Amino acid sequence: MYLSDIYTIAVNLAGLPGMSIPAGFGGNGLPVGLQIIGNYFDEARMLNVAHQYQQVTDWHTRTPQHIEV
């Protein structure tokens, strides 16, 4: 679990607003997320960027294909 948190914990420690949104699928069919990090007290801009990205893509409506492991 530590390795999955290593890319997000720095944002929390710095006190910056951050969010992850769907951004497609990798070569293995697993979902890929786009992490958006805002400046201090600039949550509105970060949310606007995420909203604009959602308006021009359809990643938020897609589901990954079933993968046999």
QUIDAVEN-V779808 format. One record per pair of residues at least 24 apart in sequence whose C-alpha atoms are under 6 Angstrom apart, sorted by sequence separation. I is the first residue (numbers start at 0). J is the second residue. D is the distance in Angstrom with one decimal. If there is no record, write none. Layout:
BEGIN
((I;J;D) (I;J;D))
END
This chain:
BEGIN
((15;39;5.6) (23;58;5.7) (22;58;5.8) (21;58;5.8) (21;59;5.8))
END
